[in-house]
């Protein structure tokens, strides 16, 4: 066989078989990388939404805690909207667990906020105990918000 025939067969093989195979492989790899980046972006946006909701819920904490404390101090029941708020705080913790593991620092900080809320509820009617419990709640809330911000920054860097 002549060298021209060998070169021709090689050229046909490369352009007809190997070339399209390599192009298809590169295209699939690019599609997979784009899909994975899009999934990460969606996860980050979903987490950002839940954390934003958590910040709003916990931001209303001081007011709701004060309303409940005042009602209990007057011998009345805790207001219904405060009980509803407390329920939403609990449910938000469950939503976080759907997105993050129990060992995640954001979840751990959120659990500390919820524990501080329970301590505030147990101190209704006791002025000094109530003030200390609210201060602890505020500190835990700030720690949660700092950790949430750090988590969003870490997920944005990926």
N, C-alpha and C positions, 0 to 999 in steps of 0.2 A: 504494500500500500504506500502511496506517495505521501510526502509530508503535507502537501496541499490538502489531500483528502482527510488526513488526520486532523489538521487544523480546522477544516470545514466541519467535520463531525463534532469536534470539541466545541466549536462555536455554536453550532445548532443545539447541542446538549446544554451548554451553559445558558444560552439565551432562551431556550424553550422549556427547560426543566428546572435547573438550579436557580436561575434568576427569579422566576416567579415564586419558587419555594421560599427563597430568602426574603423577598418582598412581602409575602404573606405572613411569614414568621415575624418580621419587624412590625407589620401593621397590627397583628394580634397582640404583640407585646406592648405597643403603644396604647392600644385600646384598653388593655388590662391596667396599665399604669394610670390612665385617665379615669377609669372607673374607680380605682382605689383612692385616688385623690378626691374624687367627687364624694365617695362614701365618707371619707375623713371630714370633708367640709360639712356635709350634712350632719354628721355626728356632733361636730363642734357647734354648729348652729343650734341643734336641738338642745345640747347641754347648756349653751348660752341662754336659751329661752327659759329653761327650768331654773337656772341660777338667777336670772333676772326676776322671775316670779318669786323665788325665795327671798331675794333682797327686798322686794316690795312687801311681801307678807311679814317678814321680820321687822321691816321699817315701821309697820303699824303696831308693833309689839308694845312699845312704851305706852301708847294711848290705850290700847285694849287692856293692858295689865292694870293701868290706873283706874279705868272704868270698872273693872271687876273688883279691884281692891276697895274702891269707894262703895260699891253696892254691898259687898260683904260686910264692910264696916258699919253700914247702916242697918244691917240685919236682913238685907234683901238677897235674892238669889243672883248668881252671876248672870249678866245679860246674855240673851240668846245669841246676839251677833258676836259676842266674845267667844262663846262656846263654838260657834261656826268657824270663827277664825282659828281657834285652837285645833279644830278638826282638819282644817286646810293645812296647817303647819305639819300635822302628823302625815297627811296624805302626800305632801311634798317630799317628805323623807322617803316614802315608798317609791315615788317617781325617781328620786335620785338613785335608789338602789336598783332600779331597772337599767340605769345608764352607767353606773359605776359600781365597783366591787365594795363590799363592806369594809375592806381594808384601805380603801382610798382615803387620803387625808381630808378631802372635801366632805365625804360621808361622816368620817369621825368627828370633824368639827361641827357638822350639822347635828349629830347625836348629842354633842355637848350642849348645843343651844337648846335642844328639846329638853334635856335634863335640867337645864337652868330654868326653863319655863315651868317645869313641874315643881321645882323648888319655890318659884314665885307663887304658884297656885297654892302651895302648902302654907305660905306665909301670909295669906290674906287676913287682915284684921290685926296683925302684929306690926306696928309701925316700924320698929327698928329692924326686925327680921325682914320685913317687906323691902325696905330701902337697900339692905345688903343683897337680897336676892335679885332685885332689879339691877343693881350695879353689876352683879355677876352675869346676869343675862346680857346686859349691854356689852360686857367684855367678851363673852362667848360669841355674841353676834358679830362683833368687829373681827374676831379671829376667823370666823367662818367666811366673812366677806373677803378678807385678805387671802385666805386659802383658795376661795373660788376665783378670785382675780388671777392668782398665780397659776391655777389649773387652766384657765382660759388662755393665758399667755403661753403656757407650755404646749397646749394643743394647737395654738396658732403657729408655733415655730416648726411644727412637723410638716 
